[in-house]
């Protein structure tokens, strides 16, 4: 999939979530890239910024997406702070039946705690720090069950 196709699919997912907001306003390119938020709007009577993530695959070339874990970006491909350290109030994960809306700071605390408990082990796995060859990114896999159990989050039906 080309970068253009990826961005097009991401926009469709973001727009689907934005329909749940009152008075949505889209981030400009700079806000999207450097502040890591896609849309701001009113949800549950509160104006907030949201970074929307589509359903993920475990491996880039997997045929099917899955609904059990997600990737969290601590450092982006250029070596700058990833979206978990951005300015969004909430990270919104698309799931098969719901939007999981997670307080970003709560998710960051969970990830940091679990990585520390795992001695910042490197590799590809749950709470391991994964870096793709030739890139500066640092990612980790987190089970949705943990996100639901240990973070400040809510579920919104699709």
N, C-alpha and C positions, 0 to 999 in steps of 0.2 A: 504494500500500500504506500502510495506517495505521501509526502508531507501535506500536500494540498487536500488529498482525499481524507487523510486523518483529521485535519482541521475542519473539513466540511462535516464529517460525522460527529465530531465533538460539538460543533455548533448546534446540530439537531438535538443532541442530548441536553445541552444547556438551555435551549429554547423550550424543550418539553418541561424542564423543571421551572423555568421562569413563569410559565403559565400558572403556577401555584402562588406567585407573588402578586402583591398589589403594587402598582406603579414601578415596574422594573426599569432599571437604567443599566445599560451595558457599559462595561469597562472599555476604555480605549486600549489601543495596542500596548502602550507603555504600562498601564495599570495591570493588564493581563500578564505581561511578561515579567515585570519587576515587582509588582505588589501581590501578584498571584491571586487575583479574584476575577470572576467572570461577570457577575451581575449583582447589583444591589437592589433591594426592594423590601417591602414590608411583609413580614410573615409573623403571624400571631401578634399583630399589633406593634411589632418592633422593626425599625429600619436596620438592616444588616447587610453585610457583604458576604457573598457565597462563591466558593470555588467548586465547580461541579465536575465530578469524575465519573466516567462511564464504567460499565462492567468490564472487568479486567481478565486477561489470560495470565496464567502462571509464566509461560514462556511465550515470547513474541510470536513464534511460528506455530503455536498450538492451533488446532483447527477450531476448537470450541472455547468460548468464554466460560468462566465458572463463577459461582456465587458464594464461595466459602472464605476466600481470603482477598486482600487487596494489597497493592504495592504502595508504600509511602516513600515520597521523595524528600530526603534530607538535604541533599546537595544536587544541583542540576548538572546537566551535561557540560556546562561551561565552568563548573566549580563554584558557582554562586549559591546562596541559600535556596533550597528547594521550596516547594509550595507549602510544606508543613510549617515553615518559618515565615510565611507571607503575612499579608495584612487582612486576609479574609477572617470574618468572625466565625464562619462555619465552613466545613468541608461537607459537600453533599455527594454521597456515593449512590450511584444508580445501582439498584439490585433488581432481581427479576420481578418482584411484586411491590417494591417500595422504593422510596427515596430515604436513605438513612442520613439524617442531618446531625452532624457531630460538631460540637464546639471545638474549634481548631486547637486552642490552648490545652484543652483536656486531652485531646489525641496526642499532641506533642509530649505532654507529661507521661502518658502511658508508654509511648514508644521509647522515650529516653530511659524510663525506669526498666523496661524489659530488656533493652539493649545492654544496660549496665549489669543487670542480673545475669545476662548471658556473656559477661566479660567482653563485650564488643567483638564477639566472634565474627570472623569474616566468612563469607560463603553465600550460597544460595539456599535459603531456608527461612523458616519462621524466626523472627527476631535475630537474624544474622545480617551483617552489612555486606551488601552485594554491590560490586562495581563492575560495569561492563568494560570489556577490554577496549583500550584506546579512548576511553571516556573518563570524565572527571566526576560522574554522578555517583551518589551513594544512596542506595535504596534498601528497604527492608520489607518483608512480607508480614502482614498482621492479619490474624483471623477475625472475621466479623463478629464471631461469638465473644471475643475479648473486647472488641470495641463496644458492643452492646452492654457487656458486664461492667467494664471499668471506666467508661467515659460518660460525659454529659452529652446524651444524644436523644433524638426522638425519631420516630418512624412516621412517614407520611405516605399514604397509599398513592400509587401511580394513577 
